[in-house]
Amino acid sequence: MTISETIRIDNLKCGGCGSTIKKTLKNIEGVNNVSIDFDKDEVSVIHTEGVNRELLTDALKRMGYPETGTTEGLSAVAATAKSFVSCAIGRMSDNES
């Protein structure tokens, strides 16, 4: 059985961000597909039952893209900084392809 999750995130800026998010989430066992809606700041993930929402939101948060409304104060600043790094990495990966 497959499950679809849509997660609204902070700090989504560009295709580099999307590339990093897709690459990282697709490396999680049980994740079948990842799509990004830049207009809505949403990540949609199709996965098996063995993958839960918390696993996905934790991975996003570690990359600097916390679920909207879950990070405050200094944590938000740190998440923004991490997202800039992920964005740059994603852009470099796109250029190498």
DSSP file (Angstrom, degrees, kcal/mol; ACC not computed):
  #  RESIDUE AA STRUCTURE BP1 BP2  ACC     N-H-->O    O-->H-N    N-H-->O    O-->H-N    TCO  KAPPA ALPHA  PHI   PSI    X-CA   Y-CA   Z-CA
    1    1 A M              0   0    0      0, 0.0    48,-0.7     0, 0.0     2,-0.3   0.000 360.0 360.0 360.0 134.2    0.0    0.0    0.0
    2    2 A T  E     -A   48   0A   0     46,-0.2     2,-0.4    47,-0.1    46,-0.2  -0.792 360.0-158.0-105.0 150.0    1.3    3.5   -0.9
    3    3 A I  E     -A   47   0A   0     44,-3.4    44,-2.8    -2,-0.3     2,-0.5  -0.942   6.6-145.4-125.3 143.7    0.7    6.6    1.1
    4    4 A S  E     -A   46   0A   0     -2,-0.4     2,-0.4    42,-0.2    42,-0.2  -0.950  16.3-175.1-112.9 128.0    0.8   10.2   -0.1
    5    5 A E  E     -A   45   0A   0     40,-2.8    40,-3.0    -2,-0.5     2,-0.5  -0.960   8.7-164.1-119.2 137.6    2.0   12.9    2.3
    6    6 A T  E     -A   44   0A   0     -2,-0.4     2,-0.5    38,-0.2    38,-0.2  -0.992  10.4-173.1-121.2 125.9    2.1   16.7    1.6
    7    7 A I  E     -A   43   0A   0     36,-2.9    36,-2.5    -2,-0.5     2,-0.5  -0.972  17.5-143.2-123.7 123.5    4.2   18.8    3.9
    8    8 A R  E     -A   42   0A   0     -2,-0.5    60,-2.8    34,-0.2     2,-0.3  -0.745  30.9-170.8 -84.2 128.9    4.3   22.6    3.8
    9    9 A I  B     -C   67   0B   0     32,-2.9     3,-0.3    -2,-0.5     2,-0.2  -0.809  19.7-125.5-125.0 160.8    7.8   23.8    4.5
   10   10 A D  S    S+     0   0    0     56,-2.4     3,-0.1    -2,-0.3    58,-0.0  -0.639  84.3  29.4 -95.5 158.6    9.8   27.0    5.2
   11   11 A N        +     0   0    0      1,-0.2     2,-0.6    -2,-0.2    -1,-0.2   0.535  68.3 152.0  74.8  11.6   12.8   28.3    3.3
   12   12 A L        +     0   0    0     -3,-0.3    -1,-0.2     1,-0.2     3,-0.1  -0.644   9.3 153.8 -75.3 118.5   12.0   26.8   -0.1
   13   13 A K        -     0   0    0     -2,-0.6     2,-0.2     1,-0.3    -1,-0.2   0.777  48.2 -17.3-116.8 -39.6   13.7   29.2   -2.5
   14   14 A C  S  > S-     0   0    0      1,-0.0     4,-2.0     0, 0.0    -1,-0.3  -0.844  76.2 -70.6-158.0-175.5   14.6   27.6   -5.8
   15   15 A G  H  > S+     0   0    0     -2,-0.2     4,-2.7     1,-0.2     5,-0.2   0.803 122.8  61.1 -63.2 -30.5   15.3   24.6   -7.9
   16   16 A G  H  > S+     0   0    0      2,-0.2     4,-2.1     1,-0.2    -1,-0.2   0.910 104.9  48.2 -63.0 -41.3   18.5   23.9   -6.0
   17   17 A C  H  > S+     0   0    0     -3,-0.2     4,-2.6     1,-0.2    -2,-0.2   0.944 112.5  49.1 -60.6 -47.9   16.5   23.6   -2.8
   18   18 A G  H  X S+     0   0    0     -4,-2.0     4,-2.8     1,-0.2     5,-0.2   0.885 109.0  52.5 -60.5 -40.1   14.1   21.2   -4.7
   19   19 A S  H  X S+     0   0    0     -4,-2.7     4,-2.5     2,-0.2    -1,-0.2   0.923 111.1  46.4 -61.9 -45.4   17.0   19.1   -6.0
   20   20 A T  H  X S+     0   0    0     -4,-2.1     4,-2.4     2,-0.2     5,-0.2   0.922 113.8  48.7 -63.4 -44.5   18.5   18.7   -2.6
   21   21 A I  H  X S+     0   0    0     -4,-2.6     4,-2.7     2,-0.2     5,-0.3   0.943 113.4  46.3 -61.8 -48.7   15.1   17.8   -1.0
   22   22 A K  H  X S+     0   0    0     -4,-2.8     4,-2.5     1,-0.2    -2,-0.2   0.942 113.6  48.1 -59.9 -48.5   14.3   15.3   -3.8
   23   23 A K  H  X S+     0   0    0     -4,-2.5     4,-0.7    -5,-0.2    -1,-0.2   0.916 115.5  44.4 -60.4 -44.6   17.7   13.6   -3.6
   24   24 A T  H >< S+     0   0    0     -4,-2.4     3,-0.7    -5,-0.2     4,-0.3   0.934 115.7  44.9 -68.0 -47.1   17.7   13.3    0.2
   25   25 A L  H >< S+     0   0    0     -4,-2.7     3,-1.6     1,-0.2     6,-0.2   0.870 107.8  58.1 -68.7 -35.1   14.1   12.1    0.6
   26   26 A K  H 3< S+     0   0    0     -4,-2.5    -1,-0.2    -5,-0.3    -2,-0.2   0.725  97.1  64.4 -66.6 -19.2   14.5    9.6   -2.3
   27   27 A N  T << S+     0   0    0     -4,-0.7     2,-0.5    -3,-0.7    -1,-0.3   0.574  80.0  99.0 -78.4  -8.6   17.4    8.0   -0.4
   28   28 A I  S X  S-     0   0    0     -3,-1.6     3,-2.2    -4,-0.3     2,-0.1  -0.688  87.8-112.1 -80.2 125.2   15.0    7.0    2.4
   29   29 A E  T 3  S+     0   0    0     -2,-0.5     3,-0.1     1,-0.3    -2,-0.1  -0.353 102.9  26.4 -58.9 128.1   14.0    3.4    2.0
   30   30 A G  T 3  S+     0   0    0      1,-0.3    18,-2.0    -4,-0.1     2,-0.6   0.242  86.2 122.9 101.5 -11.6   10.3    3.2    1.1
   31   31 A V  E <   +B   47   0A   0     -3,-2.2    -1,-0.3    16,-0.2    16,-0.3  -0.752  31.6 174.9 -84.3 122.9   10.1    6.6   -0.6
   32   32 A N  E     +     0   0A   0     14,-2.9     2,-0.3    -2,-0.6    15,-0.2   0.788  60.7   5.9 -98.1 -34.7    8.8    6.1   -4.1
   33   33 A N  E     -B   46   0A   0     13,-1.7    13,-2.5    -8,-0.1     2,-0.4  -0.996  53.0-166.1-154.6 145.3    8.4    9.6   -5.4
   34   34 A V  E     +B   45   0A   0     -2,-0.3     2,-0.3    11,-0.2    11,-0.2  -0.999  11.7 178.0-133.5 130.3    9.0   13.2   -4.3
   35   35 A S  E     -B   44   0A   0      9,-2.6     9,-3.0    -2,-0.4     2,-0.4  -0.968  15.3-145.7-132.1 152.8    7.6   16.3   -6.0
   36   36 A I  E     -B   43   0A   0     -2,-0.3     2,-0.7     7,-0.2     7,-0.2  -0.949   5.3-162.3-120.6 132.6    7.9   20.0   -5.1
   37   37 A D  E  >> -B   42   0A   0      5,-2.9     5,-2.1    -2,-0.4     4,-0.9  -0.905   8.5-175.7-111.7 100.3    5.3   22.7   -5.5
   38   38 A F  T  45S+     0   0    0     -2,-0.7     3,-0.2     1,-0.2    -1,-0.1   0.817  80.2  58.2 -68.0 -31.4    7.3   26.0   -5.3
   39   39 A D  T  45S+     0   0    0      1,-0.2    -1,-0.2     2,-0.1    -2,-0.0   0.842 118.2  31.0 -66.9 -32.9    4.1   28.1   -5.5
   40   40 A K  T  45S-     0   0    0     -3,-0.4    -1,-0.2     2,-0.1    -2,-0.2   0.425 104.3-123.5-103.9  -1.1    2.7   26.5   -2.3
   41   41 A D  T  <5 +     0   0    0     -4,-0.9   -32,-2.9     1,-0.2     2,-0.4   0.921  64.4 144.0  55.8  45.9    6.0   25.7   -0.5
   42   42 A E  E   < -AB   8  37A   0     -5,-2.1    -5,-2.9   -34,-0.2     2,-0.5  -0.909  44.2-157.4-123.1 145.5    5.0   22.1   -0.4
   43   43 A V  E     -AB   7  36A   0    -36,-2.5   -36,-2.9    -2,-0.4     2,-0.5  -0.983  13.1-161.2-115.5 126.0    6.8   18.8   -0.7
   44   44 A S  E     -AB   6  35A   0     -9,-3.0    -9,-2.6    -2,-0.5     2,-0.4  -0.930   8.8-172.4-110.6 132.5    4.7   15.8   -1.7
   45   45 A V  E     -AB   5  34A   0    -40,-3.0   -40,-2.8    -2,-0.5     2,-0.5  -0.984  14.6-159.0-128.8 129.9    6.0   12.3   -1.0
   46   46 A I  E     +AB   4  33A   0    -13,-2.5   -14,-2.9    -2,-0.4   -13,-1.7  -0.942  34.4 151.5-104.9 127.1    4.6    8.9   -2.1
   47   47 A H  E     -AB   3  31A   0    -44,-2.8   -44,-3.4    -2,-0.5   -16,-0.2  -0.909  43.4 -93.6-149.2 170.5    5.9    6.2    0.2
   48   48 A T  E >   -A    2   0A   0    -18,-2.0     3,-1.6    -2,-0.3   -46,-0.2  -0.321  48.6 -96.3 -82.6 171.7    5.2    2.8    1.6
   49   49 A E  T 3  S+     0   0    0    -48,-0.7   -47,-0.1     1,-0.3    -1,-0.1   0.743 117.5  70.5 -61.7 -24.1    3.6    2.2    5.0
   50   50 A G  T 3  S+     0   0    0    -20,-0.1     2,-0.5     2,-0.0    -1,-0.3   0.610  86.6  75.6 -71.7 -11.2    7.0    1.7    6.6
   51   51 A V    <   -     0   0    0     -3,-1.6     2,-0.3   -21,-0.2    -4,-0.1  -0.884  69.5-162.3-103.2 127.1    7.8    5.4    6.2
   52   52 A N     >  -     0   0    0     -2,-0.5     4,-1.4     1,-0.1     3,-0.5  -0.717  30.9-111.4-109.1 164.2    6.1    7.8    8.6
   53   53 A R  H  > S+     0   0    0     -2,-0.3     4,-2.9     1,-0.2     5,-0.2   0.861 114.9  58.4 -57.8 -40.5    5.5   11.5    8.5
   54   54 A E  H  > S+     0   0    0      1,-0.2     4,-2.5     2,-0.2    -1,-0.2   0.878 102.5  53.8 -61.0 -38.9    7.9   12.2   11.4
   55   55 A L  H  > S+     0   0    0     -3,-0.5     4,-1.8     2,-0.2    -1,-0.2   0.912 112.6  44.7 -60.1 -42.7   10.8   10.6    9.5
   56   56 A L  H  X S+     0   0    0     -4,-1.4     4,-2.4     2,-0.2    -2,-0.2   0.932 114.1  47.2 -68.3 -47.3   10.1   12.9    6.5
   57   57 A T  H  X S+     0   0    0     -4,-2.9     4,-2.4     1,-0.2    -2,-0.2   0.859 111.2  52.6 -66.5 -34.0    9.7   16.0    8.6
   58   58 A D  H  X S+     0   0    0     -4,-2.5     4,-2.4    -5,-0.2    -1,-0.2   0.918 109.8  48.4 -65.0 -43.1   12.9   15.2   10.6
   59   59 A A  H  X S+     0   0    0     -4,-1.8     4,-1.3    -5,-0.2    -2,-0.2   0.917 113.0  48.2 -63.4 -42.8   14.9   14.8    7.3
   60   60 A L  H  X>S+     0   0    0     -4,-2.4     5,-3.0     1,-0.2     4,-0.7   0.914 111.1  50.5 -62.9 -43.0   13.5   18.1    6.0
   61   61 A K  H ><5S+     0   0    0     -4,-2.4     3,-1.2     1,-0.2    -2,-0.2   0.906 106.1  54.9 -63.1 -42.4   14.3   19.9    9.2
   62   62 A R  H 3<5S+     0   0    0     -4,-2.4    -1,-0.2     1,-0.3    -2,-0.2   0.821 108.0  50.7 -60.5 -30.8   17.9   18.6    9.2
   63   63 A M  H 3<5S-     0   0    0     -4,-1.3    23,-0.4    -3,-0.2    -1,-0.3   0.610 127.9 -99.4 -81.2 -12.4   18.3   20.0    5.7
   64   64 A G  T <<5S+     0   0    0     -3,-1.2    19,-0.3    -4,-0.7    -3,-0.2   0.595  94.9 108.7 103.3  14.9   17.0   23.4    6.8
   65   65 A Y      < -     0   0    0     -5,-3.0    -3,-0.1    -6,-0.2   -54,-0.1  -0.626  48.1-177.4-122.2  71.5   13.4   23.1    5.6
   66   66 A P        -     0   0    0      0, 0.0   -56,-2.4     0, 0.0     3,-0.1  -0.279  40.3 -89.1 -69.3 155.7   11.3   22.7    8.7
   67   67 A E  B >   -C    9   0B   0    -58,-0.2     3,-1.9   -10,-0.2     4,-0.3  -0.422  61.2 -89.1 -60.3 136.5    7.5   22.1    8.4
   68   68 A T  T 3  S+     0   0    0    -60,-2.8    -1,-0.1     1,-0.3   -60,-0.1  -0.210 111.3  15.5 -54.3 130.7    5.8   25.5    8.4
   69   69 A G  T 3  S+     0   0    0      2,-0.2    -1,-0.3    -3,-0.1    -2,-0.1   0.496 101.2  95.1  87.3   4.4    5.0   26.7   11.9
   70   70 A T  S <  S+     0   0    0     -3,-1.9     2,-0.4     1,-0.1    -2,-0.1   0.582  72.0  63.0-105.0 -10.3    7.2   24.3   13.8
   71   71 A T        +     0   0    0     -4,-0.3     2,-0.3    -5,-0.1    -2,-0.2  -0.955  59.5 176.8-123.1 134.0   10.4   26.4   14.2
   72   72 A E    >>  -     0   0    0     -2,-0.4     3,-1.3    -3,-0.0     4,-0.6  -0.887  44.9 -15.9-130.6 160.9   10.8   29.6   16.2
   73   73 A G  H >> S+     0   0    0     -2,-0.3     4,-1.5     1,-0.3     3,-0.8  -0.141 126.5   0.8  56.7-133.2   13.5   32.1   17.3
   74   74 A L  H 3> S+     0   0    0      1,-0.3     4,-2.6     2,-0.2    -1,-0.3   0.814 130.6  60.9 -61.0 -31.7   17.1   31.0   17.0
   75   75 A S  H <> S+     0   0    0     -3,-1.3     4,-2.3     1,-0.2    -1,-0.3   0.880 103.3  50.8 -62.9 -36.6   16.0   27.6   15.6
   76   76 A A  H <X S+     0   0    0     -3,-0.8     4,-2.2    -4,-0.6    -1,-0.2   0.897 109.8  49.8 -67.3 -40.3   14.4   29.4   12.7
   77   77 A V  H  X S+     0   0    0     -4,-1.5     4,-2.2     2,-0.2    -2,-0.2   0.925 112.0  47.9 -63.3 -45.0   17.6   31.4   12.0
   78   78 A A  H  X S+     0   0    0     -4,-2.6     4,-2.4     1,-0.2    -2,-0.2   0.898 110.9  51.5 -63.1 -40.5   19.6   28.2   12.1
   79   79 A A  H  X S+     0   0    0     -4,-2.3     4,-2.2     1,-0.2    -1,-0.2   0.898 108.8  51.2 -63.8 -40.0   17.1   26.4    9.7
   80   80 A T  H  X S+     0   0    0     -4,-2.2     4,-1.7     2,-0.2    -1,-0.2   0.919 109.8  49.3 -63.3 -43.1   17.4   29.3    7.3
   81   81 A A  H  X S+     0   0    0     -4,-2.2     4,-1.5     1,-0.2    -2,-0.2   0.920 111.0  49.8 -61.9 -43.7   21.2   29.1    7.3
   82   82 A K  H  X S+     0   0    0     -4,-2.4     4,-2.5     1,-0.2    -1,-0.2   0.883 107.2  55.3 -62.3 -38.0   21.1   25.4    6.7
   83   83 A S  H  X S+     0   0    0     -4,-2.2     4,-2.7   -19,-0.3    -1,-0.2   0.866 103.0  55.2 -66.5 -34.3   18.6   25.9    3.8
   84   84 A F  H  X S+     0   0    0     -4,-1.7     4,-2.2     2,-0.2    -1,-0.2   0.897 109.8  47.1 -62.9 -38.9   21.0   28.3    2.1
   85   85 A V  H  X S+     0   0    0     -4,-1.5     4,-2.5     2,-0.2    -2,-0.2   0.937 113.1  47.8 -66.8 -46.2   23.7   25.6    2.2
   86   86 A S  H  X S+     0   0    0     -4,-2.5     4,-2.5   -23,-0.4    -2,-0.2   0.890 110.7  53.0 -60.8 -39.2   21.3   22.9    0.9
   87   87 A C  H  X S+     0   0    0     -4,-2.7     4,-2.2     2,-0.2    -1,-0.2   0.937 110.1  46.6 -60.3 -48.4   20.2   25.3   -1.9
   88   88 A A  H  X S+     0   0    0     -4,-2.2     4,-2.3     1,-0.2    -2,-0.2   0.903 112.4  50.0 -62.7 -42.4   23.8   25.9   -3.0
   89   89 A I  H  X S+     0   0    0     -4,-2.5     4,-2.4     1,-0.2    -1,-0.2   0.918 110.4  50.5 -62.3 -43.4   24.6   22.2   -2.9
   90   90 A G  H  X S+     0   0    0     -4,-2.5     4,-2.1     1,-0.2    -2,-0.2   0.883 109.7  50.1 -62.9 -39.3   21.5   21.5   -5.0
   91   91 A R  H  X S+     0   0    0     -4,-2.2     4,-2.0     2,-0.2    -1,-0.2   0.908 110.6  49.4 -66.2 -41.5   22.5   24.1   -7.5
   92   92 A M  H  X S+     0   0    0     -4,-2.3     4,-1.4     1,-0.2    -2,-0.2   0.908 110.6  50.6 -63.5 -40.9   26.0   22.6   -7.8
   93   93 A S  H  X S+     0   0    0     -4,-2.4     4,-0.9     1,-0.2    -1,-0.2   0.888 109.1  51.6 -63.7 -39.5   24.5   19.1   -8.3
   94   94 A D  H  < S+     0   0    0     -4,-2.1     3,-0.4     1,-0.2    -1,-0.2   0.883 108.5  51.3 -63.7 -38.4   22.2   20.4  -11.0
   95   95 A N  H  < S+     0   0    0     -4,-2.0    -1,-0.2     1,-0.2    -2,-0.2   0.780 106.6  54.1 -70.3 -27.2   25.1   22.0  -12.9
   96   96 A E  H  <        0   0    0     -4,-1.4    -1,-0.2     1,-0.2    -2,-0.2   0.712 360.0 360.0 -78.4 -21.1   27.1   18.8  -12.8
   97   97 A S     <        0   0    0     -4,-0.9    -1,-0.2    -3,-0.4    -2,-0.2   0.489 360.0 360.0 -74.4 360.0   24.3   16.8  -14.4
